Amino acid sequence: MRVRPGFARPLLIGLAVALAAPAFGAASAPPAPSTYDELERFMSVFERVKKNYVKPVDDHTLINGAIDGMLAALDPHSSYAEGQDFENLQTIADGNYGGLGLVTTIEDGLLKVVSTTEDTPAWRAGIKSGDYITHINGELMFGSTLDESVNKMRGEPGTKVELRIRREGNPKPIELSLVRGVIDVNPVKWEVRNRVGIINLNIFNGKSGQATREAIQKINAATNNNAVGYVLDLRSNGGGIVDEAVEIADMFLDQGEIVSQRGRSNDTIRRFYAHPGDLTNGKPLIVLVDAGSASASEIVAGALQDHHRGLVIGELSFGKGSVQSVFRMGADRALKLTTDLYYLPSGKSVQGGGIDPDIVVPQLSDEGRVSRLKVRESDLKRHLITEAGDEDALLKREDPPSARFTVTAADLKKKGIDDYQLDYAIKVLQRVSPVNIASEPHRGSERTTS
C-alpha cells in the first residue's frame, strides 16, 4: 500500500510509537549480540574443536573452514582462494589452463553442469547443461566444495580423468573417460553463411573485445561490407569480465547506457555508456541465448534488447546479475566477494530472473533437451534476491511450448540442420534482406575457443 504525502501522518506516527513501546509488564527485547560477543562465541567453538576433535587439526585448516563457511552463508559466488586455488583463479582470467571446459556449480551438495565450452573435451564428450557429476576418478563428490571438485578436473593437458554422470531421464549412470586439453582462453570464432555474419563468443576474458572487433572486420571484408545481418551467439557463455561485455555491446550501439553497477549504497553506482560508432552499420542483429548464458552475456543481450538494437532469440538465460570483486589478501591469497549488482538500461536487474527472449525458440536439434533439467541462478541456494517481492519472479520458469515447434531432431538431421536455433536466426535475417543470395559458407581461419 502506498501512502500519499500529507495524509494519515498522525496515525502512522502514533502507530510507530505504539509498536516501539513495550506492553505493560513485558520485558524489552534483549540487545543484539555485539561483534565482540560473536567473536567470543566463535573462539569458544574453535578451542573446543581443537581440543576435543577425534584427530589433531591445525589452526590453518580450522580458519580456512571458517572462512569458507562464512562466505557460503552469503551467496553461491563468493569464495576464498589461496595457493593452487589462487593460481587457478589467475590462470582462468589471464591465460590457458589444462582442463575439460566445464562451467559448474554446487546444488544440494552435488556438482552440477551449467554449460560446456564449445570444442573442448567436455563438449566433444556430449556433457550437457543440467548433468550431475557424481564421481571424479572414482571418488564421490557429494559434499565437496566447488573449488575441490574443479581442481580435480583440472590438470596437465594429455592426462586422463574419469567422470561418472547422472542425467535426468537416464536410469543408468554415464561413465566417461576424458583427456584433459588446453582450454585456450581465446574466445571467438566466426563464419559467414548466406551473407549472414555469425560471431560465436564463448567467454568474456581479456581478449574478448579485441577478438570480437576483429571478427566483425573480417566478416565485413568477406561480404564486401554487404552482410545481410549478424548473429551474436552467446549460448553457453558463462560470462567473465564486465569491461569486455561493455566494449562488445558498444560495438553494436551508437549511444545510451549499457549497464549500471550498483553496490550497497547509492554513492557506489557506476554507469557505462556506449560511444558513437556502430561497427555493423546498423545492420539487423540477432542475439542467441540459452540457460547457459550468464552474467556478462546477459549484460550484452539485455543492453541490445533494451535499446531495440537486436532481437533476442532462444531460451531464458541463467540469471546471474551479481558482480564479484577480487581482493588480494596477500602474495598468494584472494577474496572473491559479491559487491554489486548489474542493472540493465531499463532499470531491470537480471539477477535471478534472467533475459527473456523476444522469440522463444527451443533447441529442437538436441535430442535430450526434453528430459534434461536446466539449472539457473534462481535454482541455487542463497541466490540473491534484488528487491522485496521478487520471489515469485525468481521461481523456475519453463519455456512456454509452441505449436510451431513440432519438428523432431531426426527430421532436422535429414535436412542437414544440426543447430536449429542458429538455423532459425539465419532464416529470420534472410527474410529481411532485399535480395536473397545463397552462397557457400565462409568460415574464419581463427576457429578458437575458450
N, C-alpha and C positions, 0 to 999 in steps of 0.2 A: 504494500500500500504506500502510495506517495502522498505526503502531506504538503499542501500548498503553503508557501511562505505567508506568515501573518495570521494563520488560522491554528486554533487548538494549542497554541503555545503554552498557556497556563496549565492545561490538562497534562501536557507532556512533561512539564517541569514538576508538577505535583506527582505524576506517576514515577518519575525518576527519583524523587525524594522518598516516596513510599517504598520503592524497590531497594533503595540504598539503606534504609533504616531497618535494623533487626527487629523481629517480632518481640513483643513484651515477654521477658523471661527467657528468650532464646539466646544461646551463646553465638557470638560472631564467628564467622569462618576463620579457621587458622590461617596465618600468613603463609604465602607460598615459600617453599624452601629456598634459601639463598644459594648462590653459586658455591659458596664455601661449604654449606651443608651437603650439597650434591657431590662435591669432590670428596668430602669426608666419607660419604656412603660408598663411592667408587673405591677408595683406598681400603675400606674395610673388606670389601669383596676381594680386591686384589691380594691383600695379605692372607686372607683365608684360603684362597685358591693356591697361592704359592706355598703355603704351609701344609695344607691337607690334601692336595690333589694326589691321586694314586701314583703318579710318576713325577719326578722332578721336572720343573718347567722354568725356563729362563724369563727374565724381565722383558726382553725384546719380543718374544713370542706373545706374551700376555698383552703388552701395549699395542702391538700390531693388531691383535684380535679385537681389542677395544676400539681402535680407530676404525677398523673395517665394520664393526657392528654399529658404531656411531653413524657412519656415512650410509650404511644400508638402511638405517631408520629414516633417512631423509627422502631419497628418491632412487630410481633404478640406475642413474647415470653418474652419480658422484662416487669417486673412488680414490684410493691412495696407492701410489706405486713407488717401489724402491728396488734397487738392484736390477735384476733382469727385467722385471715388470716395467721399470722406468726406461730401460733401453728399448724395450718393445714399443712403448709409447712414442719415443723419439723416432724410431725407425719407421713406424707406420705413417707418421706425419711428414717425414723428410725423404725417405728413400725406399729401397727394396727390402723385402724380407722373405724368408722361406716359410711357406705355409700352404693352406688349402684354398684360400679365397672365400672365406665364410664370414658373414655378419651374424652374430648370435646374441642371445640374451638368456637370462635365467628366469624361468617361470615355474613357480611351485616346486623349487628345488631341482628342476630339470633343465638341461641345456637345450634351448630351442633355436632353430634356424630362422633368422629374419629374412636373409637374402643370400644369394651366391653371386660372386662377381664373374662376369662372362669370361670364357676362355681360360678359366683356372681349373685345377684338379677337381674341386668340389662341383663346379658347373658341369664339367665333362662327365662326372660320375652320376649325374642326374639328381643330386641332392636338391630338395625343394624347400621353399618357404613353408614353415609350419612343421617340418620334420623335427623329431626329438632325437638328439644324440645321447644314448643311454650309456654307452661304453666307449672308452678310448684305449686302445691297446689292451683290451680285456679288463680294464679297470672300470668299475661302476662309478658314474659321475654324479649320481644323486647326492645332493647336499654340498657339492663343491662350489667354490666361488667362480665367478665368470673368468677372472684372471687365471685361476688354476686350470680351468678347462681349456682356455685359449692357449696357454703356454704349452700344454700337452700336444696341441695340434700343430704348433709352430716348430720349426727345426731346420736342420740343414737340407737344402734342396737335394732331391735324389733319394732321400731316406723315406722309408715306408711308415704309414700309420694306419692302424686298423680301427674302423668305426662300426658300431652297431647302431642302427637307426630304427626307430619305430615311426610308422606313418599311419595317419588316420585312414581307416578303411582297409589296411593290410593286416591280416591276422598274424602273420609271422614277421619277426624282425628282419631287417635288411642288413646283410653283412657286406662291408665294403673294405677293400684294401687299396689305399690311395698312396701315390708317390708325391711327396711334397715338391712344390715347384717354386720358382722365384716369382713372387707376387709383385710384378712390376707396377709401381705407382705412377705410371704414365697413363693418363686416364681416358683418352679419346680415340675413337675410330670413326671414320666417315665413309660414305659412299653416295653415289647418285643412281637413282632408279627412275627411269622415265622422267628425267628432268626434275625430280624431287631430291633435294639435298637432305641426307639423313645424318644426323650427328648423334652418335651413341656415347653418352657421357656416363662413365661408370663410377666415378668418385670425385669428390671435391678436395683436392690436395693443392700443394703449392704450384703445381704445373697445370692445373685445370684451365685457368683463364687463358693463358697463352696458347695451350693446345686447342681450345675451342675457337679462338680467334683464327689460328692457322687453318683449322678445318673449314671454317666459313670462307676464308680466302681461297682455299683450294677448290671448294665446291663452286664458287663464283667463277674461277678460272676454267673449271671443267665444263661449265654450262655457258661460257661466254657471257656471264652476268645475265643469263636469261632463264634462271631456275623458275619452275612453276611455284615452288614454295619450299618450306623447310620443315623437317620433323626433328624435334629435340627429344631424344629418347632418354628419360630419367628413370625408367623402370629398374627396380632392384638396386637403385643407387642410395646407399645408406647415409649419404651426406658427407660432412667434413668441414672445411674452413669457410666461415661465413663471408670473409672478404672475397674469396673466389666466387661464391654464389652471387654476390652483389655485382662483381665485374662481369659475369656471364649474363645476368639479367640485363645489365646496362647495354650489352651489345645489341639487344633487340628493342630497346626503348630510347626515345628522344628526350623525355623529361619525366618528372614525377618521382614520388617516393617509392623506393623499392622495398624497404623493410625498416622497422624500428626495433631497437633492442632496449628493453626496459627492466631495470633492477628493482630492488625493494623500495626505493624512494623515487619521487618524481624528478629529482635533480640528476638522476643517473641515466636518463633517456638518451640514446644515441639514434640518430636518424641517418639513413643512407639514401642518396638521391641519384637518379640517372643523369648522365651528361648528354648534350646534343650529339646526334650521330647514331643511326641505326645501320649496322653493318650489312643487314639483309635488305635494306632499302624499302622497308615496309611490306615485303612480300608476305603472303599468307603463311602462318606458322601454326603447327600443331605440337602440343607437348604431351608426351605419353607418360603416364604414371601408373603405379600399382601399389599393392600393400607393402612392398619393399622400398618404396620411395620415401625417404625420411629427411628431416632436418633441412640441410642446405637445398636438397631437391625440392622440398615444399616451399622454401623461400622463393626460388626461381619460378616454379609453377604458379604459386599464389600471386606473385607480383605481375606476371604476364597475364594471368586471368583477370585480376582486379583492374588492370589498365586496358582490358579488352584487346590486348595485343596478340594473344594466342588462344586457340581453342584447346582446352584440356580434355584428353580422351583417355579412357582406360578404366581403372578401378580406384576406389577410395584409398588414399595414401596412408602411410603409417601413423602420422600424427605426433611427431616429436618436435615440439616448438620451444625447447629449452636450450639455454646456452651454457656450456661448460667452460669455465676458465681454468687454466693450468697455472698453479702457483709453485714455483721452485722452493723446496723446503731444505735444500742442501745440495751437495755435489751430485748425488745420485738418488734424490727423492723428490717427489712432486705430489701435490694435491690437486685432483681434478674435481672441481666443485661447481654445482649449478648455481649461477649467479644472476641470470637474466632470463627473460622470455622474449621470443620473437613475436612481432605483430605485423600483419600484412598492411598494405596501404589502406584497405577498407576498415582497419581497426580490429579485425578479427585475429585471434590467436589460433594457430594451427595445433596447439598443444592438446593432445587427446582426440580432437575432432578430425584432424587431417584436412586434405584438399578434396572437395567433392568434384569429380569430373563434370564438364559440361555435357558430355555424352558418355554414358556408362557402356563400355564395350568389354565383355569378358574375353579372356584368352582361350577361345574355343579350340585352338590347336594344341592345347595342353590337355592330354587325356586324363590326368589325375586331378584336375583342378576342382572337380565337384566334391570329391571325398576328402580333400586336403584342407585342414584348418588354416586360417590366415591369422597370424599374430600381429597385433597393432599396439601402439603405445597404451591405449586405454585398457588393454588386457593385462598390463604389467602391474604388479603390486606396488603401492605407494606412488603411482604416477601422479604428477602434479595436476591439480585442477585449477584452472586460471581464475575463475570467478565463482562466487556463490551461486548456486542454482544451475551450474553447468553439468551436473552429474548425469542428467538424462541425455544430454547431447553427447556425452562421452561413452555411453553404452555401446557395445559392439554392434555395428550396423552391417547387415548383409547387403551386398549389391543387389538392387531390385532386378528381378527377372524380366525379360522382354521376349515377346513372341517373335521378334525379328531374328533372334539369335538361336536358331534351331539346327543349324548345320553341325555335323559331328566332326571330330578330329580326323576320322577315316576319310570322310568326304573331302576335307580340305587337303589331306595328303594326296589324294588322287588328282586334285587340281594343282598340285605343286606349291601349296601355301603352307609354309612351316611356321609362320608367325602371323596369326590372324589380326592382332591389334595393329601391327605395323602395316599390314596389307590394307586394312580398313582406313588408316590415316592417309596412306598414299593415294587411295582412290578418292577420298574426300578432297584432297588438294588437286588432283587431276580434274575433278568435276568443276572446279572454279577457274581452271585455266581456259583462256580463249581458244587455244589450239592444243589438241591432244596429239602429241607426237610420242610414239613408243620408241625406245632406244635400248640398246644393251646396257646393263648395269655398269657403272664406272666406279670401281672400288678404290679407295685411297690406299696408297702404299703403306701408310702408317696404320696398321691394324693393331693398336696397342691397347692394353687393358691394365686394370689395377690387379 
